[in-house]
Amino acid sequence: MSSKFWTIAKRDYLAVVKSKGFIISTLLIPIFWSIILIVPGLLATYFFEETDVKIAILDKTNKEIGKRIVEEDPKTFFLERSTESQLNNKILNGELEAYVVIDENSIINNYVNVYTKGGSGIGYISKIEKVIGKNFRKQLLAENGLDTNLIKRIEADFKVETKKVTQEGIQKDYSTFYSFFGYFAGIILFMLIFLYGGIVMRGVVEEKANRIVEILLSSTKPFDIMFGKVIGLGSVGLTQLFIWIVLLAIISLFAGQIISMFISPSTSGMQMASNFQQTAPNMSNFEIPPIPAEFVIFFVLYFLLGYFMIASIYAGLGAAVDQEQDVQTIITPINLIFLLPVFFISMMVGNPNGTASTLLSLFPPFTPILMVARMSSGSVPTWQLLLSLFLMVLTILIVVKISAKIYRVGILIYGKKPTFKEIFRWLRQA
């Protein structure tokens, strides 16, 4: 490759890396994804379950169920001795927000009616289901002669903890975490590939529209211009990806401390923290399991190969039009093909070593996204990984050759919106 190729690659790389947009997006995107994944759960825990609605309990059973409910959660429930008619009047007059009637039929049929004026939201429903439902179950079990200790054992959550058998011995298995991680990793890889591929396309169209490419063509070969841009912007993506991997490693080291700060009893959600710590007493020791180095290496490889495939296609098709709006018509069928693997990620996560999963992940346009999902969810044979890389490299060589021909012809054609038929004619001529 000529020195001018590297000059173009360096120019495009530095132009993006030195921009404020790159610096801001590199730092803010990890924060944005953390907010998307963590904050909704925290908000739901603090503000959805911790409702301010006070609920009256009208107990008609004479079994002190209402009393036990109030003792368990006095912040939400209180006993009421009035009649239903009186309680309805209190609701209409704004003296009461909601009440629940408990009678023998409620316990037998395992249901209650909640009476409100409306407009109180639905946050209190989960509290009613949890507290009153729990006491109903206790009552039914006690009436059938089960002692208190047995009831507690029956009510205890059933837990499944998987263990991994390795040459070094028995280890904790993080399959569930890795399955979710693989799903999100596949989605993120898809977004990154199309993000930087789109940047290449816009750069090609912009340089053609501004006639900058004509100046470049006076001293540089079309292939050097196209591939220099692909390499330069691909290096930008690799730089950003490296920074994000480092940030992820740092976050994983302090994840437990960060989460424990949010669930500390000293926070405003005192009751929530108390309940949470009862079910997860070791949350302060929470840790994100280590991401295997092999996965990181292949993630980067698949990103680069997927990017080169998309960027080469976009660069060639971008050279065929004068405006970015025009290229959308041409690239839509291409985008649909590369969008399809997103719908198969769930299959990869659920059954990573099935026949369909294996075949789909070896199809080059699908490989980057689906193989990443497979690797995180199961053990992919080495020969399949190597075969997928070989097929992708072979596909990229073919794509680059075709795109270079389109670029060479299309970059100097103005004022026309080419069809696929005309693009195929360019290929024959080239």
C-alpha positions as CSV (number, residue, x, y, z in Angstrom):
1,M,0.0,0.0,0.0
2,S,1.3,3.5,-0.9
3,S,2.2,6.2,1.6
4,K,-0.8,8.2,0.5
5,F,-3.1,5.4,1.7
6,W,-1.7,5.8,5.2
7,T,-1.8,9.6,4.9
8,I,-5.6,9.4,4.2
9,A,-6.1,6.9,7.0
10,K,-4.2,9.1,9.5
11,R,-6.1,12.2,8.4
12,D,-9.5,10.6,8.9
13,Y,-8.4,9.0,12.2
14,L,-7.1,12.2,13.8
15,A,-10.0,14.3,12.5
16,V,-12.4,12.2,14.5
17,V,-10.3,11.4,17.5
18,K,-9.5,15.0,18.2
19,S,-13.1,16.1,17.9
20,K,-15.2,17.0,21.0
21,G,-17.9,14.7,19.8
22,F,-15.6,11.7,20.0
23,I,-14.3,12.5,23.4
24,I,-17.8,13.2,24.8
25,S,-19.4,10.1,23.3
26,T,-16.5,7.9,24.4
27,L,-17.0,9.0,28.0
28,L,-20.8,9.4,28.0
29,I,-21.9,6.2,26.2
30,P,-20.7,3.8,29.0
31,I,-22.5,6.1,31.5
32,F,-25.6,6.1,29.4
33,W,-25.7,2.3,29.2
34,S,-25.1,2.0,32.9
35,I,-28.0,4.4,33.5
36,I,-30.3,2.4,31.1
37,L,-29.5,-0.9,32.8
38,I,-29.3,0.1,36.5
39,V,-31.4,3.2,37.1
40,P,-34.8,1.9,36.0
41,G,-34.4,-1.0,38.5
42,L,-33.4,1.3,41.3
43,L,-36.2,3.7,40.6
44,A,-38.7,0.9,40.5
45,T,-37.4,-0.4,43.8
46,Y,-37.4,2.9,45.5
47,F,-40.5,4.6,44.1
48,F,-42.6,1.8,42.7
49,E,-42.8,-0.5,45.6
50,E,-42.4,2.1,48.3
51,T,-45.8,3.6,47.9
52,D,-47.2,6.3,50.2
53,V,-50.7,4.9,49.9
54,K,-52.2,3.9,53.3
55,I,-54.4,0.8,53.0
56,A,-57.1,0.0,55.6
57,I,-57.7,-3.7,56.5
58,L,-61.2,-4.8,57.3
59,D,-60.8,-8.2,58.8
60,K,-64.0,-10.3,59.0
61,T,-62.3,-13.6,59.8
62,N,-61.8,-13.3,63.6
63,K,-58.4,-15.1,62.9
64,E,-56.2,-12.0,63.5
65,I,-55.0,-12.1,59.9
66,G,-55.4,-8.4,59.6
67,K,-53.4,-7.9,62.8
68,R,-50.5,-9.9,61.5
69,I,-50.6,-8.0,58.2
70,V,-50.4,-4.7,60.0
71,E,-47.6,-6.0,62.3
72,E,-45.6,-7.0,59.2
73,D,-45.9,-3.7,57.4
74,P,-47.4,-0.9,59.6
75,K,-46.2,1.8,57.2
76,T,-48.7,0.6,54.6
77,F,-51.5,-1.2,56.4
78,F,-53.7,-0.4,59.4
79,L,-56.7,-2.0,60.9
80,E,-60.2,-0.5,60.5
81,R,-63.3,-1.4,62.4
82,S,-65.8,0.6,60.3
83,T,-68.4,-1.0,58.0
84,E,-67.8,-1.2,54.2
85,S,-70.4,1.5,53.7
86,Q,-68.6,3.8,56.1
87,L,-65.3,3.1,54.4
88,N,-66.7,3.9,51.0
89,N,-67.9,7.3,52.4
90,K,-64.4,7.9,53.8
91,I,-62.9,7.2,50.3
92,L,-65.4,9.5,48.6
93,N,-64.6,12.3,51.2
94,G,-60.9,11.9,50.8
95,E,-60.3,10.6,54.3
96,L,-59.1,7.2,53.0
97,E,-57.2,6.1,49.9
98,A,-57.9,2.4,49.8
99,Y,-59.2,-0.6,51.8
100,V,-59.1,-4.3,51.6
101,V,-61.8,-6.7,52.9
102,I,-60.7,-10.1,54.2
103,D,-63.2,-12.8,54.9
104,E,-63.3,-16.6,54.8
105,N,-64.0,-16.7,51.0
106,S,-60.9,-14.5,50.5
107,I,-58.7,-17.1,52.2
108,I,-60.3,-20.1,50.5
109,N,-60.2,-18.6,47.0
110,N,-56.9,-16.8,47.6
111,Y,-58.0,-13.3,46.5
112,V,-59.0,-9.9,47.8
113,N,-60.8,-6.9,46.4
114,V,-59.1,-3.5,46.8
115,Y,-61.4,-0.5,46.9
116,T,-60.1,2.9,45.9
117,K,-61.2,6.2,44.4
118,G,-58.8,5.7,41.6
119,G,-55.8,7.7,40.6
120,S,-53.4,6.2,43.2
121,G,-51.3,4.4,40.7
122,I,-50.5,0.7,40.8
123,G,-47.4,0.7,43.1
124,Y,-49.4,-0.6,46.1
125,I,-50.7,-3.7,44.2
126,S,-47.4,-5.5,44.5
127,K,-47.3,-4.7,48.2
128,I,-50.8,-6.2,48.7
129,E,-49.9,-9.3,46.7
130,K,-46.7,-9.8,48.7
131,V,-47.8,-9.1,52.2
132,I,-51.5,-10.3,52.2
133,G,-50.8,-13.2,49.9
134,K,-48.0,-14.4,52.3
135,N,-50.3,-14.2,55.3
136,F,-53.1,-16.1,53.4
137,R,-50.7,-18.9,52.7
138,K,-49.5,-19.1,56.3
139,Q,-53.1,-19.3,57.5
140,L,-54.0,-22.1,55.1
141,L,-51.0,-24.1,56.0
142,A,-51.6,-23.5,59.8
143,E,-55.2,-24.6,59.4
144,N,-54.0,-27.9,57.9
145,G,-51.8,-28.7,60.9
146,L,-48.4,-27.6,59.8
147,D,-46.1,-26.1,62.4
148,T,-44.5,-22.7,62.2
149,N,-41.0,-23.9,61.3
150,L,-42.3,-26.1,58.5
151,I,-44.3,-23.2,57.1
152,K,-41.1,-21.1,57.1
153,R,-39.3,-23.8,55.2
154,I,-42.1,-24.1,52.7
155,E,-42.2,-20.3,52.1
156,A,-38.4,-20.1,51.6
157,D,-37.3,-19.4,48.1
158,F,-36.1,-22.4,46.1
159,K,-32.7,-21.6,44.8
160,V,-30.6,-23.3,42.1
161,E,-26.9,-22.7,42.0
162,T,-24.9,-24.2,39.2
163,K,-21.3,-25.4,39.6
164,K,-18.8,-25.8,36.9
165,V,-16.6,-28.9,36.7
166,T,-13.1,-28.0,35.5
167,Q,-9.6,-29.6,35.5
168,E,-8.8,-27.3,38.5
169,G,-11.9,-28.6,40.5
170,I,-15.4,-27.4,41.1
171,Q,-16.0,-23.7,40.5
172,K,-19.0,-21.4,40.5
173,D,-20.8,-21.2,37.2
174,Y,-21.8,-17.8,35.9
175,S,-23.8,-19.1,32.9
176,T,-26.9,-16.9,33.6
177,F,-24.8,-13.8,33.8
178,Y,-22.8,-14.7,30.6
179,S,-26.1,-15.4,28.8
180,F,-27.4,-11.9,29.5
181,F,-24.0,-10.5,28.8
182,G,-23.8,-12.3,25.4
183,Y,-27.2,-10.9,24.5
184,F,-26.2,-7.3,25.2
185,A,-22.7,-7.8,23.7
186,G,-24.3,-8.9,20.4
187,I,-26.6,-5.9,20.4
188,I,-23.7,-3.5,21.2
189,L,-21.5,-5.1,18.5
190,F,-24.3,-4.6,16.0
191,M,-24.7,-1.0,16.9
192,L,-20.9,-0.3,16.8
193,I,-20.5,-1.9,13.4
194,F,-23.3,0.1,11.8
195,L,-22.3,3.2,13.6
196,Y,-18.8,3.3,12.2
197,G,-19.9,1.9,8.8
198,G,-22.4,4.8,8.6
199,I,-19.6,7.3,9.4
200,V,-17.6,5.9,6.4
201,M,-20.6,6.2,4.1
202,R,-21.4,9.8,5.2
203,G,-17.7,10.7,4.8
204,V,-17.6,9.4,1.2
205,V,-20.8,11.1,0.2
206,E,-19.7,14.4,1.8
207,E,-16.3,14.4,0.1
208,K,-17.9,13.6,-3.2
209,A,-20.6,16.4,-2.8
210,N,-17.9,18.9,-1.8
211,R,-15.7,17.9,-4.7
212,I,-12.8,17.1,-2.3
213,V,-12.5,13.7,-3.8
214,E,-11.6,15.2,-7.2
215,I,-8.5,16.8,-5.6
216,L,-7.5,13.6,-3.9
217,L,-8.0,11.6,-7.2
218,S,-5.4,13.9,-8.9
219,S,-2.7,12.3,-6.8
220,T,-4.1,9.1,-5.3
221,K,-5.7,5.9,-6.5
222,P,-9.4,5.4,-5.9
223,F,-8.7,2.2,-3.9
224,D,-6.3,4.0,-1.6
225,I,-8.9,6.7,-0.9
226,M,-11.6,4.3,-0.2
227,F,-9.6,1.8,1.9
228,G,-7.7,4.6,3.7
229,K,-11.0,6.0,4.9
230,V,-12.2,2.5,6.0
231,I,-8.9,1.8,7.9
232,G,-8.8,5.3,9.5
233,L,-12.3,5.2,10.8
234,G,-12.0,1.6,11.8
235,S,-9.0,2.6,13.9
236,V,-11.3,5.2,15.6
237,G,-13.8,2.4,16.5
238,L,-11.0,0.2,17.8
239,T,-9.7,3.1,19.9
240,Q,-13.1,3.7,21.4
241,L,-13.7,0.0,21.9
242,F,-10.4,-0.3,23.8
243,I,-11.3,2.6,26.1
244,W,-14.7,1.1,26.8
245,I,-13.2,-2.3,27.7
246,V,-10.9,-0.6,30.2
247,L,-13.8,1.3,31.7
248,L,-15.8,-1.9,31.9
249,A,-12.9,-3.6,33.7
250,I,-12.7,-0.7,36.2
251,I,-16.5,-0.7,36.8
252,S,-16.5,-4.4,37.4
253,L,-14.0,-4.0,40.2
254,F,-16.1,-1.5,42.0
255,A,-19.6,-2.8,41.1
256,G,-20.3,-4.4,44.5
257,Q,-19.4,-1.2,46.4
258,I,-21.5,1.0,44.0
259,I,-24.6,-1.3,44.3
260,S,-24.3,-1.6,48.1
261,M,-24.2,2.2,48.4
262,F,-27.6,2.3,46.7
263,I,-29.1,-0.4,48.8
264,S,-27.7,0.8,52.1
265,P,-30.2,1.3,55.0
266,S,-28.9,4.8,55.4
267,T,-30.5,5.8,52.1
268,S,-34.0,7.3,51.8
269,G,-35.4,3.9,50.8
270,M,-34.9,2.5,54.4
271,Q,-37.6,-0.2,54.2
272,M,-36.6,-1.2,50.7
273,A,-33.0,-1.7,51.7
274,S,-34.1,-3.7,54.7
275,N,-36.2,-6.0,52.6
276,F,-33.5,-6.3,49.9
277,Q,-30.8,-7.2,52.4
278,Q,-33.0,-9.9,53.9
279,T,-33.2,-11.6,50.5
280,A,-29.6,-10.7,49.4
281,P,-27.4,-10.4,52.5
282,N,-24.3,-10.8,50.5
283,M,-25.0,-8.1,48.0
284,S,-22.2,-6.0,49.3
285,N,-19.9,-8.8,48.1
286,F,-21.4,-8.7,44.7
287,E,-19.0,-9.1,41.8
288,I,-19.2,-9.1,38.1
289,P,-17.6,-12.5,37.0
290,P,-14.4,-12.2,35.0
291,I,-14.8,-11.8,31.3
292,P,-12.5,-14.4,29.6
293,A,-9.6,-12.9,27.7
294,E,-10.5,-15.2,24.8
295,F,-13.9,-13.6,24.6
296,V,-12.4,-10.1,24.5
297,I,-10.0,-11.0,21.8
298,F,-12.6,-12.5,19.6
299,F,-15.1,-9.7,20.3
300,V,-12.5,-7.2,18.9
301,L,-11.7,-9.5,15.9
302,Y,-15.4,-9.8,15.1
303,F,-15.9,-6.1,15.5
304,L,-13.1,-5.4,13.0
305,L,-14.2,-8.0,10.5
306,G,-17.8,-7.0,10.7
307,Y,-16.9,-3.3,10.4
308,F,-14.6,-3.9,7.3
309,M,-17.5,-5.8,5.7
310,I,-20.1,-3.1,6.3
311,A,-17.8,-0.2,5.8
312,S,-16.5,-1.5,2.4
313,I,-20.1,-1.9,1.2
314,Y,-21.1,1.5,2.5
315,A,-18.0,3.2,0.9
316,G,-18.7,1.7,-2.5
317,L,-22.5,2.5,-2.4
318,G,-21.8,5.9,-0.9
319,A,-19.6,6.8,-3.9
320,A,-22.5,6.0,-6.3
321,V,-24.7,8.9,-5.1
322,D,-24.5,12.6,-4.6
323,Q,-26.5,13.0,-1.4
324,E,-26.8,10.9,1.8
325,Q,-30.6,10.7,1.4
326,D,-30.2,8.9,-2.0
327,V,-28.0,6.2,-0.6
328,Q,-30.7,5.1,1.9
329,T,-32.7,3.5,-1.0
330,I,-29.7,1.5,-2.1
331,I,-28.5,0.3,1.3
332,T,-31.9,-0.6,2.7
333,P,-31.8,-4.2,1.3
334,I,-28.2,-4.6,2.6
335,N,-29.2,-3.3,6.1
336,L,-32.1,-5.8,6.3
337,I,-29.7,-8.7,5.7
338,F,-27.4,-7.5,8.4
339,L,-30.3,-6.8,10.8
340,L,-31.6,-10.4,10.7
341,P,-29.0,-11.8,13.1
342,V,-30.4,-9.6,15.9
343,F,-33.5,-11.7,15.8
344,F,-31.5,-14.9,16.3
345,I,-29.5,-13.7,19.4
346,S,-32.1,-15.2,21.8
347,M,-31.6,-18.6,20.0
348,M,-27.9,-18.4,20.5
349,V,-28.2,-17.6,24.1
350,G,-30.8,-20.3,24.7
351,N,-29.2,-23.1,22.8
352,P,-25.7,-22.0,21.7
353,N,-24.5,-25.4,20.4
354,G,-27.6,-26.4,18.5
355,T,-27.4,-27.1,14.8
356,A,-29.3,-24.0,13.7
357,S,-27.2,-21.8,16.0
358,T,-24.0,-23.3,14.6
359,L,-25.0,-22.9,11.0
360,L,-26.3,-19.4,11.4
361,S,-23.3,-18.2,13.3
362,L,-21.0,-19.4,10.4
363,F,-22.9,-17.4,7.8
364,P,-20.5,-14.4,7.3
365,P,-23.0,-11.5,7.5
366,F,-24.4,-13.0,10.7
367,T,-21.1,-14.2,12.2
368,P,-19.9,-11.1,14.2
369,I,-23.1,-10.7,16.2
370,L,-24.2,-14.4,16.6
371,M,-20.8,-15.8,17.3
372,V,-20.3,-13.3,20.1
373,A,-23.6,-14.3,21.6
374,R,-22.7,-18.0,21.3
375,M,-19.3,-17.6,22.9
376,S,-20.7,-15.9,26.0
377,S,-23.4,-18.6,26.5
378,G,-21.5,-21.8,25.7
379,S,-18.3,-23.4,24.7
380,V,-17.7,-22.9,21.0
381,P,-15.3,-25.4,19.4
382,T,-12.1,-23.9,18.3
383,W,-12.5,-25.2,14.7
384,Q,-15.8,-23.3,14.4
385,L,-14.2,-20.1,15.6
386,L,-11.3,-20.4,13.1
387,L,-13.7,-21.4,10.3
388,S,-15.9,-18.4,11.0
389,L,-12.8,-16.1,10.8
390,F,-11.7,-17.7,7.6
391,L,-15.1,-17.3,6.0
392,M,-15.4,-13.7,7.1
393,V,-11.9,-12.8,5.7
394,L,-12.8,-14.5,2.4
395,T,-16.1,-12.6,2.2
396,I,-14.4,-9.3,3.0
397,L,-11.9,-9.8,0.2
398,I,-14.7,-10.4,-2.2
399,V,-16.7,-7.4,-0.9
400,V,-13.7,-5.1,-1.0
401,K,-13.0,-6.1,-4.6
402,I,-16.6,-5.4,-5.6
403,S,-16.9,-2.2,-3.6
404,A,-13.6,-0.9,-5.1
405,K,-15.0,-1.3,-8.6
406,I,-18.2,0.5,-7.7
407,Y,-16.2,3.3,-6.0
408,R,-13.8,3.7,-8.9
409,V,-16.7,4.3,-11.4
410,G,-19.3,6.0,-9.1
411,I,-17.1,8.5,-7.4
412,L,-16.9,10.7,-10.6
413,I,-20.5,10.3,-11.7
414,Y,-22.7,13.3,-10.6
415,G,-26.4,14.1,-11.0
416,K,-27.7,10.6,-11.2
417,K,-29.4,8.3,-8.7
418,P,-28.2,4.8,-9.9
419,T,-30.3,1.7,-9.7
420,F,-28.9,-1.8,-8.8
421,K,-29.1,-2.6,-12.5
422,E,-26.8,0.3,-13.4
423,I,-24.4,-0.6,-10.5
424,F,-24.1,-4.1,-11.9
425,R,-23.3,-2.6,-15.3
426,W,-20.5,-0.6,-13.6
427,L,-19.1,-3.9,-12.2
428,R,-19.0,-5.5,-15.6
429,Q,-17.3,-2.4,-17.1
430,A,-14.7,-2.2,-14.4
